[in-house]
C-alpha cells in the first residue's frame, strides 16, 4: 500500500503560525468601549438633562468616523 502525501493548503499562516485575521467587531467593540469610558471621564460634570444630547452628538460623531 502506498501512503498519500498531505495536500497543501492555499492559505498561508501568519508569521506566528496562527491565523491573525480578526473580524471587524473585534476592533470596533474595544474602541467603542474606550470612547464611552473617555466620554464619561470628560463629561463627568454634565447635568442629567444634557446627557441625551451629549450622547446623540457622540453617536453621530462615531457614525461619521466609521463612514470614512
C-alpha positions in Angstrom: 0.0 0.0 0.0 1.3 3.5 -0.8 1.0 6.5 1.6 -0.7 9.6 0.3 1.2 12.9 0.8 -0.8 15.6 2.7 -2.3 18.2 0.5 -1.1 21.8 0.8 -3.4 24.5 1.9 -3.9 27.6 -0.2 -4.0 29.8 2.9 -0.7 30.9 4.3 -0.4 31.1 8.1 0.7 34.3 9.8 4.3 34.8 11.0 3.4 33.3 14.4 1.8 30.3 12.8 -1.8 31.2 13.7 -4.4 32.9 11.6 -4.1 36.6 12.5 -7.2 37.9 10.8 -9.9 39.4 13.1 -13.5 40.3 12.4 -14.3 44.0 12.3 -16.2 43.9 15.6 -13.1 42.6 17.4 -11.5 46.0 16.9 -14.7 48.1 16.9 -16.0 46.9 20.3 -12.9 47.8 22.4 -12.6 51.1 20.6 -16.3 51.9 21.3 -15.8 50.9 25.0 -12.8 53.2 25.2 -14.7 56.1 23.6 -17.6 55.5 26.0 -15.3 55.5 29.1 -13.4 58.5 27.8 -16.7 60.4 27.3 -17.7 59.6 30.9 -14.4 60.9 32.2 -14.6 64.1 30.1 -18.3 64.8 30.6 -18.5 63.9 34.3 -19.7 67.3 35.3 -22.5 67.4 32.7 -26.1 67.6 34.1 -28.5 64.8 33.5 -30.7 66.9 31.3 -27.8 67.4 28.9 -26.9 63.6 28.7 -29.2 62.6 25.8 -27.9 65.5 23.6 -24.3 64.7 24.5 -24.9 61.0 23.8 -26.6 61.9 20.5 -23.6 64.1 19.4 -21.2 61.3 20.4 -23.0 58.7 18.4 -23.3 61.0 15.4 -19.5 61.6 15.5 -18.9 57.8 15.8 -21.0 57.2 12.7 -19.1 59.9 10.8 -15.8 58.3 11.8 -17.0 54.8 10.8 -18.3 56.1 7.4 -14.9 57.1 6.3 
